[in-house]
């Protein structure tokens, strides 16, 4: 039975895996975390495209039927290009997040936070303006957030200080909706909400991505609607030592991952 393939530059894509598993409980999922080369946000565009192609080719060798690029940086830079080279359906996280932000904003002021590479592309702004040109978009890069999450940083003061500095322009602009433009950022929701204030609406693309995957699989006659849950597989692969991944996976998924395979494909 063919699985849904998901990849991210590190472990942040597990937020998407969690939502896919919730909305599509009968689907097998194969996850690839490119933990040896995280973060992508500091890399050149040509490097990000190469990494994305390599990740897709790995997932295709696992005989997947659908691929989710659960990385905002790869989605913003490589998605449209790589879709030209593969027949398999591929979805990113930018468009679903932009749609949700347009739906929920009340004052038409939307903030976007992400890696330097994601912010540099202006991908979210482009998508939002296509949907509603009247919305004002304010974007800020938050380069320390990914390493803080990846390293399992639990010091609230360090995270709070970084968030306070990064989010200052968004508070000043009075945004009422904030797109978490990196799949790592949902783990920082409590701190981000504290800095931005209780009325802020945080948009995490995972829910909308899972909904769109479900709709696409159903439309293509590929959706698994019933099977014994004990036969459903969740397969996790990383490109570096699994120890750090195992330690953090529970924070993302809400349950313990017992088996992770280290793979070498480049």
FENQUIGI-V274904 format. One record per pair of residues at least 24 apart in sequence whose ideal C-beta (glycine too) atoms are under 10 Angstrom apart, sorted by the first residue. I is the first residue (numbers start at 1). J is the second residue. If there is no record, write none. Layout:
i=I j=J
i=I j=J
This chain:
i=1 j=26
i=1 j=27
i=1 j=28
i=1 j=63
i=1 j=65
i=1 j=224
i=1 j=227
i=1 j=231
i=1 j=232
i=1 j=233
i=2 j=27
i=2 j=28
i=2 j=30
i=2 j=62
i=2 j=63
i=2 j=64
i=2 j=65
i=2 j=66
i=2 j=88
i=2 j=222
i=2 j=224
i=3 j=27
i=3 j=28
i=3 j=29
i=3 j=30
i=3 j=31
i=3 j=59
i=3 j=62
i=3 j=63
i=3 j=64
i=3 j=65
i=3 j=66
i=3 j=224
i=3 j=232
i=3 j=233
i=3 j=234
i=3 j=235
i=4 j=28
i=4 j=29
i=4 j=30
i=4 j=31
i=4 j=59
i=4 j=64
i=4 j=65
i=4 j=66
i=4 j=67
i=4 j=68
i=4 j=89
i=4 j=210
i=4 j=213
i=4 j=217
i=4 j=222
i=4 j=224
i=5 j=29
i=5 j=30
i=5 j=31
i=5 j=32
i=5 j=55
i=5 j=56
i=5 j=58
i=5 j=59
i=5 j=60
i=5 j=61
i=5 j=62
i=5 j=63
i=5 j=64
i=5 j=65
i=5 j=66
i=5 j=67
i=5 j=68
i=5 j=69
i=5 j=88
i=5 j=90
i=5 j=235
i=6 j=30
i=6 j=31
i=6 j=32
i=6 j=33
i=6 j=55
i=6 j=59
i=6 j=64
i=6 j=66
i=6 j=67
i=6 j=68
i=6 j=69
i=6 j=70
i=6 j=71
i=6 j=183
i=6 j=209
i=6 j=213
i=6 j=236
i=7 j=31
i=7 j=32
i=7 j=33
i=7 j=34
i=7 j=51
i=7 j=52
i=7 j=54
i=7 j=55
i=7 j=56
i=7 j=58
i=7 j=59
i=7 j=67
i=7 j=68
i=7 j=69
i=7 j=70
i=7 j=71
i=7 j=74
i=7 j=237
i=8 j=32
i=8 j=33
i=8 j=34
i=8 j=35
i=8 j=38
i=8 j=40
i=8 j=55
i=8 j=68
i=8 j=69
i=8 j=70
i=8 j=71
i=8 j=72
i=8 j=73
i=8 j=74
i=8 j=93
i=8 j=182
i=8 j=183
i=8 j=184
i=9 j=33
i=9 j=34
i=9 j=35
i=9 j=36
i=9 j=37
i=9 j=38
i=9 j=39
i=9 j=40
i=9 j=41
i=9 j=43
i=9 j=48
i=9 j=51
i=9 j=52
i=9 j=55
i=9 j=70
i=9 j=71
i=9 j=72
i=9 j=73
i=9 j=74
i=9 j=115
i=9 j=146
i=9 j=150
i=9 j=182
i=9 j=183
i=9 j=184
i=9 j=239
i=10 j=34
i=10 j=35
i=10 j=36
i=10 j=37
i=10 j=38
i=10 j=39
i=10 j=40
i=10 j=71
i=10 j=146
i=10 j=147
i=10 j=149
i=10 j=150
i=10 j=182
i=10 j=183
i=10 j=184
i=10 j=238
i=10 j=239
i=10 j=240
i=10 j=244
i=10 j=245
i=10 j=248
i=11 j=35
i=11 j=38
i=11 j=146
i=11 j=149
i=11 j=150
i=11 j=152
i=11 j=183
i=11 j=184
i=11 j=187
i=11 j=236
i=11 j=238
i=11 j=244
i=11 j=245
i=11 j=246
i=11 j=247
i=11 j=248
i=11 j=249
i=11 j=251
i=11 j=252
i=11 j=253
i=12 j=38
i=12 j=39
i=12 j=70
i=12 j=71
i=12 j=72
i=12 j=145
i=12 j=146
i=12 j=149
i=12 j=150
i=12 j=180
i=12 j=182
i=12 j=183
i=12 j=184
i=12 j=185
i=12 j=186
i=12 j=187
i=12 j=206
i=12 j=248
i=12 j=252
i=13 j=68
i=13 j=69
i=13 j=70
i=13 j=71
i=13 j=74
i=13 j=93
i=13 j=183
i=13 j=184
i=13 j=206
i=13 j=252
i=14 j=70
i=14 j=183
i=14 j=184
i=14 j=186
i=14 j=187
i=14 j=206
i=14 j=236
i=14 j=245
i=14 j=248
i=14 j=249
i=14 j=250
i=14 j=251
i=14 j=252
i=14 j=253
i=14 j=254
i=14 j=257
i=15 j=70
i=15 j=93
i=15 j=180
i=15 j=182
i=15 j=183
i=15 j=184
i=15 j=185
i=15 j=186
i=15 j=187
i=15 j=204
i=15 j=205
i=15 j=206
i=15 j=207
i=15 j=209
i=15 j=252
i=15 j=253
i=16 j=68
i=16 j=69
i=16 j=70
i=16 j=71
i=16 j=93
i=16 j=183
i=16 j=186
i=16 j=204
i=16 j=205
i=16 j=206
i=16 j=207
i=16 j=209
i=16 j=210
i=16 j=213
i=16 j=252
i=17 j=68
i=17 j=70
i=17 j=183
i=17 j=206
i=17 j=210
i=17 j=234
i=17 j=236
i=17 j=249
i=17 j=252
i=17 j=253
i=18 j=186
i=18 j=206
i=18 j=210
i=18 j=252
i=18 j=253
i=18 j=254
i=18 j=255
i=19 j=70
i=19 j=186
i=19 j=204
i=19 j=205
i=19 j=206
i=19 j=207
i=19 j=208
i=19 j=209
i=19 j=210
i=19 j=211
i=19 j=213
i=20 j=66
i=20 j=68
i=20 j=70
i=20 j=206
i=20 j=209
i=20 j=210
i=20 j=213
i=20 j=214
i=20 j=234
i=21 j=210
i=21 j=232
i=21 j=234
i=21 j=253
i=21 j=254
i=21 j=255
i=22 j=206
i=22 j=207
i=22 j=210
i=22 j=254
i=23 j=206
i=23 j=207
i=23 j=209
i=23 j=210
i=23 j=211
i=23 j=213
i=23 j=214
i=24 j=210
i=24 j=211
i=24 j=213
i=24 j=214
i=24 j=217
i=24 j=218
i=24 j=223
i=24 j=224
i=24 j=225
i=24 j=232
i=25 j=224
i=25 j=225
i=25 j=226
i=25 j=227
i=25 j=229
i=25 j=232
i=26 j=223
i=26 j=224
i=26 j=225
i=26 j=226
i=26 j=227
i=26 j=228
i=26 j=229
i=26 j=231
i=26 j=232
i=27 j=65
i=27 j=66
i=27 j=213
i=27 j=214
i=27 j=217
i=27 j=222
i=27 j=223
i=27 j=224
i=27 j=225
i=27 j=227
i=27 j=232
i=27 j=233
i=27 j=234
i=28 j=62
i=28 j=64
i=28 j=65
i=28 j=224
i=28 j=227
i=28 j=231
i=28 j=232
i=28 j=233
i=28 j=234
i=28 j=235
i=29 j=64
i=29 j=68
i=29 j=232
i=29 j=233
i=29 j=234
i=29 j=235
i=29 j=236
i=30 j=58
i=30 j=59
i=30 j=62
i=30 j=63
i=30 j=64
i=30 j=67
i=30 j=233
i=30 j=234
i=30 j=235
i=30 j=236
i=30 j=237
i=31 j=59
i=31 j=68
i=31 j=70
i=31 j=234
i=31 j=235
i=31 j=236
i=31 j=237
i=31 j=238
i=31 j=245
i=31 j=249
i=31 j=257
i=31 j=260
i=32 j=56
i=32 j=58
i=32 j=59
i=32 j=62
i=32 j=67
i=32 j=70
i=32 j=235
i=32 j=236
i=32 j=237
i=32 j=238
i=32 j=239
i=32 j=261
i=32 j=263
i=32 j=265
i=33 j=70
i=33 j=71
i=33 j=236
i=33 j=237
i=33 j=238
i=33 j=239
i=33 j=240
i=33 j=242
i=33 j=245
i=33 j=248
i=33 j=249
i=33 j=260
i=33 j=263
i=34 j=58
i=34 j=71
i=34 j=74
i=34 j=237
i=34 j=238
i=34 j=239
i=34 j=240
i=34 j=263
i=34 j=265
i=34 j=266
i=35 j=150
i=35 j=237
i=35 j=238
i=35 j=239
i=35 j=240
i=35 j=241
i=35 j=242
i=35 j=244
i=35 j=245
i=35 j=248
i=35 j=260
i=35 j=262
i=36 j=238
i=36 j=239
i=36 j=240
i=36 j=241
i=36 j=262
i=36 j=263
i=36 j=264
i=36 j=266
i=37 j=239
i=37 j=240
i=37 j=266
i=38 j=71
i=38 j=146
i=38 j=147
i=38 j=150
i=38 j=184
i=38 j=238
i=38 j=239
i=38 j=240
i=39 j=71
i=39 j=73
i=39 j=115
i=39 j=116
i=39 j=117
i=39 j=143
i=39 j=145
i=39 j=146
i=39 j=147
i=39 j=150
i=39 j=182
i=39 j=184
i=40 j=71
i=40 j=72
i=40 j=73
i=40 j=74
i=40 j=77
i=40 j=78
i=40 j=115
i=40 j=117
i=40 j=118
i=40 j=146
i=40 j=182
i=41 j=71
i=41 j=72
i=41 j=73
i=41 j=74
i=41 j=76
i=41 j=114
i=41 j=115
i=41 j=116
i=41 j=117
i=41 j=118
i=41 j=119
i=41 j=120
i=41 j=141
i=41 j=142
i=41 j=143
i=41 j=145
i=41 j=146
i=41 j=182
i=42 j=73
i=42 j=115
i=42 j=116
i=42 j=117
i=42 j=143
i=42 j=146
i=43 j=73
i=43 j=74
i=43 j=77
i=43 j=115
i=43 j=116
i=43 j=117
i=44 j=77
i=44 j=117
i=45 j=73
i=45 j=76
i=45 j=77
i=45 j=78
i=45 j=81
i=45 j=117
i=45 j=120
i=45 j=121
i=46 j=77
i=46 j=78
i=47 j=77
i=47 j=117
i=48 j=73
i=48 j=74
i=48 j=76
i=48 j=77
i=48 j=78
i=48 j=117
i=48 j=121
i=49 j=74
i=49 j=77
i=49 j=78
i=49 j=79
i=49 j=81
i=49 j=82
i=50 j=78
i=50 j=266
i=51 j=77
i=51 j=78
i=51 j=239
i=51 j=266
i=52 j=77
i=52 j=78
i=52 j=79
i=52 j=81
i=52 j=82
i=52 j=90
i=52 j=92
i=53 j=78
i=53 j=81
i=53 j=82
i=53 j=85
i=53 j=86
i=54 j=239
i=54 j=265
i=54 j=266
i=55 j=82
i=55 j=239
i=55 j=265
i=55 j=266
i=56 j=82
i=56 j=83
i=56 j=85
i=56 j=86
i=56 j=88
i=56 j=90
i=57 j=86
i=57 j=265
i=57 j=266
i=58 j=237
i=58 j=239
i=58 j=263
i=58 j=264
i=58 j=265
i=58 j=266
i=59 j=88
i=59 j=90
i=59 j=237
i=60 j=86
i=60 j=88
i=61 j=263
i=61 j=265
i=62 j=235
i=62 j=237
i=62 j=263
i=64 j=88
i=65 j=89
i=65 j=217
i=65 j=220
i=65 j=222
i=65 j=224
i=66 j=90
i=66 j=91
i=66 j=213
i=66 j=216
i=66 j=217
i=66 j=220
i=66 j=222
i=66 j=223
i=67 j=91
i=67 j=92
i=67 j=213
i=68 j=92
i=68 j=93
i=68 j=206
i=68 j=209
i=68 j=210
i=68 j=212
i=68 j=213
i=69 j=93
i=69 j=94
i=69 j=209
i=70 j=183
i=70 j=205
i=70 j=206
i=70 j=209
i=71 j=115
i=71 j=118
i=71 j=182
i=71 j=183
i=71 j=184
i=72 j=97
i=72 j=112
i=72 j=113
i=72 j=114
i=72 j=115
i=72 j=117
i=72 j=118
i=72 j=119
i=72 j=121
i=72 j=123
i=72 j=124
i=72 j=179
i=72 j=180
i=72 j=181
i=72 j=182
i=72 j=183
i=72 j=184
i=72 j=185
i=72 j=205
i=73 j=114
i=73 j=115
i=73 j=116
i=73 j=117
i=73 j=118
i=73 j=119
i=73 j=120
i=73 j=121
i=73 j=123
i=73 j=146
i=73 j=181
i=73 j=182
i=73 j=183
i=74 j=117
i=74 j=118
i=75 j=118
i=75 j=121
i=75 j=123
i=75 j=124
i=75 j=181
i=75 j=183
i=75 j=205
i=75 j=209
i=76 j=114
i=76 j=115
i=76 j=117
i=76 j=118
i=76 j=119
i=76 j=120
i=76 j=121
i=76 j=122
i=76 j=123
i=76 j=124
i=76 j=126
i=76 j=127
i=76 j=181
i=77 j=117
i=77 j=118
i=77 j=120
i=77 j=121
i=77 j=123
i=79 j=123
i=80 j=123
i=89 j=213
i=89 j=216
i=89 j=217
i=89 j=219
i=89 j=220
i=89 j=222
i=91 j=209
i=91 j=212
i=91 j=213
i=91 j=216
i=92 j=123
i=92 j=205
i=92 j=209
i=93 j=118
i=93 j=123
i=93 j=179
i=93 j=181
i=93 j=182
i=93 j=183
i=93 j=204
i=93 j=205
i=93 j=206
i=93 j=208
i=93 j=209
i=93 j=212
i=94 j=118
i=94 j=121
i=94 j=123
i=94 j=124
i=94 j=126
i=94 j=127
i=94 j=128
i=94 j=179
i=94 j=181
i=94 j=205
i=94 j=209
i=95 j=123
i=95 j=124
i=95 j=126
i=95 j=127
i=95 j=130
i=95 j=131
i=95 j=205
i=95 j=208
i=95 j=209
i=95 j=212
i=96 j=127
i=96 j=203
i=96 j=205
i=96 j=206
i=96 j=207
i=96 j=208
i=96 j=209
i=96 j=210
i=96 j=211
i=96 j=212
i=96 j=213
i=97 j=123
i=97 j=124
i=97 j=127
i=97 j=128
i=97 j=179
i=97 j=180
i=97 j=181
i=97 j=203
i=97 j=204
i=97 j=205
i=97 j=206
i=97 j=207
i=97 j=208
i=97 j=209
i=98 j=123
i=98 j=124
i=98 j=125
i=98 j=126
i=98 j=127
i=98 j=128
i=98 j=129
i=98 j=130
i=98 j=131
i=98 j=132
i=98 j=135
i=98 j=137
i=98 j=179
i=98 j=181
i=98 j=203
i=98 j=205
i=98 j=208
i=99 j=127
i=99 j=128
i=99 j=131
i=99 j=203
i=99 j=205
i=99 j=208
i=99 j=211
i=99 j=212
i=100 j=177
i=100 j=179
i=100 j=201
i=100 j=203
i=100 j=204
i=100 j=205
i=100 j=207
i=100 j=208
i=100 j=209
i=100 j=211
i=101 j=127
i=101 j=128
i=101 j=131
i=101 j=132
i=101 j=135
i=101 j=137
i=101 j=175
i=101 j=177
i=101 j=178
i=101 j=179
i=101 j=201
i=101 j=203
i=101 j=205
i=101 j=208
i=102 j=127
i=102 j=128
i=102 j=129
i=102 j=130
i=102 j=131
i=102 j=132
i=102 j=135
i=102 j=177
i=102 j=203
i=103 j=131
i=103 j=132
i=103 j=177
i=103 j=201
i=103 j=203
i=103 j=208
i=104 j=176
i=104 j=177
i=104 j=201
i=104 j=202
i=104 j=203
i=105 j=132
i=105 j=135
i=105 j=136
i=105 j=175
i=105 j=176
i=105 j=177
i=105 j=178
i=105 j=201
i=105 j=203
i=106 j=176
i=106 j=177
i=106 j=199
i=106 j=201
i=107 j=135
i=107 j=136
i=107 j=174
i=107 j=175
i=107 j=176
i=107 j=177
i=108 j=132
i=108 j=134
i=108 j=135
i=108 j=136
i=108 j=137
i=108 j=175
i=108 j=176
i=108 j=177
i=109 j=135
i=109 j=136
i=109 j=137
i=109 j=138
i=109 j=170
i=109 j=173
i=109 j=174
i=109 j=175
i=109 j=176
i=109 j=177
i=109 j=178
i=110 j=135
i=110 j=136
i=110 j=137
i=110 j=138
i=110 j=139
i=110 j=170
i=110 j=173
i=110 j=175
i=110 j=176
i=110 j=177
i=110 j=178
i=110 j=179
i=110 j=201
i=110 j=203
i=111 j=136
i=111 j=137
i=111 j=138
i=111 j=139
i=111 j=140
i=111 j=167
i=111 j=169
i=111 j=170
i=111 j=171
i=111 j=173
i=111 j=174
i=111 j=175
i=111 j=176
i=111 j=177
i=111 j=178
i=111 j=179
i=111 j=180
i=111 j=181
i=111 j=196
i=111 j=200
i=111 j=202
i=111 j=203
i=112 j=137
i=112 j=138
i=112 j=139
i=112 j=140
i=112 j=141
i=112 j=170
i=112 j=175
i=112 j=177
i=112 j=178
i=112 j=179
i=112 j=180
i=112 j=181
i=112 j=203
i=113 j=138
i=113 j=139
i=113 j=140
i=113 j=141
i=113 j=142
i=113 j=145
i=113 j=163
i=113 j=166
i=113 j=167
i=113 j=170
i=113 j=178
i=113 j=179
i=113 j=180
i=113 j=181
i=113 j=182
i=113 j=185
i=113 j=188
i=113 j=192
i=113 j=202
i=114 j=139
i=114 j=140
i=114 j=141
i=114 j=142
i=114 j=143
i=114 j=145
i=114 j=146
i=114 j=179
i=114 j=180
i=114 j=181
i=114 j=182
i=114 j=184
i=114 j=185
i=115 j=141
i=115 j=142
i=115 j=143
i=115 j=145
i=115 j=146
i=115 j=181
i=115 j=182
i=115 j=184
i=115 j=185
i=116 j=141
i=116 j=142
i=116 j=143
i=117 j=141
i=117 j=143
i=118 j=142
i=118 j=181
i=118 j=182
i=119 j=143
i=119 j=181
i=119 j=182
i=123 j=181
i=124 j=179
i=124 j=181
i=124 j=203
i=127 j=179
i=128 j=179
i=135 j=177
i=136 j=173
i=136 j=174
i=136 j=175
i=137 j=173
i=137 j=175
i=137 j=179
i=138 j=169
i=138 j=170
i=138 j=172
i=138 j=173
i=138 j=174
i=138 j=175
i=138 j=178
i=139 j=169
i=139 j=170
i=139 j=179
i=139 j=181
i=140 j=165
i=140 j=166
i=140 j=167
i=140 j=168
i=140 j=169
i=140 j=170
i=140 j=173
i=140 j=178
i=140 j=181
i=141 j=166
i=141 j=181
i=142 j=166
i=142 j=167
i=142 j=180
i=142 j=181
i=142 j=182
i=142 j=184
i=142 j=185
i=142 j=188
i=142 j=192
i=145 j=180
i=145 j=182
i=145 j=184
i=145 j=185
i=145 j=187
i=145 j=188
i=145 j=191
i=145 j=192
i=146 j=182
i=146 j=183
i=146 j=184
i=146 j=185
i=147 j=184
i=148 j=184
i=148 j=187
i=148 j=188
i=148 j=191
i=149 j=182
i=149 j=183
i=149 j=184
i=149 j=185
i=149 j=186
i=149 j=187
i=149 j=188
i=149 j=248
i=149 j=251
i=149 j=252
i=150 j=184
i=150 j=244
i=150 j=245
i=150 j=248
i=151 j=244
i=151 j=248
i=152 j=187
i=152 j=244
i=152 j=247
i=152 j=248
i=152 j=251
i=153 j=188
i=154 j=251
i=156 j=190
i=156 j=191
i=156 j=194
i=158 j=191
i=159 j=187
i=159 j=188
i=159 j=190
i=159 j=191
i=159 j=192
i=159 j=194
i=159 j=195
i=160 j=188
i=160 j=190
i=160 j=191
i=160 j=192
i=160 j=194
i=160 j=195
i=161 j=191
i=161 j=195
i=162 j=188
i=162 j=191
i=162 j=195
i=163 j=188
i=163 j=191
i=163 j=192
i=163 j=193
i=163 j=194
i=163 j=195
i=163 j=196
i=164 j=191
i=164 j=194
i=164 j=195
i=165 j=195
i=166 j=192
i=166 j=195
i=167 j=191
i=167 j=192
i=167 j=195
i=167 j=196
i=167 j=200
i=168 j=195
i=170 j=195
i=170 j=196
i=170 j=200
i=171 j=195
i=171 j=196
i=171 j=197
i=171 j=200
i=175 j=200
i=175 j=201
i=176 j=200
i=176 j=201
i=177 j=201
i=177 j=202
i=177 j=203
i=178 j=202
i=178 j=203
i=178 j=204
i=179 j=203
i=179 j=204
i=179 j=205
i=180 j=204
i=180 j=205
i=180 j=206
i=181 j=205
i=183 j=209
i=183 j=252
i=184 j=248
i=184 j=252
i=186 j=252
i=187 j=248
i=187 j=251
i=187 j=252
i=234 j=259
i=235 j=259
i=235 j=260
i=235 j=261
i=236 j=260
i=236 j=261
i=237 j=261
i=237 j=262
i=237 j=263
i=237 j=265
i=238 j=262
i=238 j=263
i=239 j=263
i=239 j=264
i=239 j=265
i=239 j=266
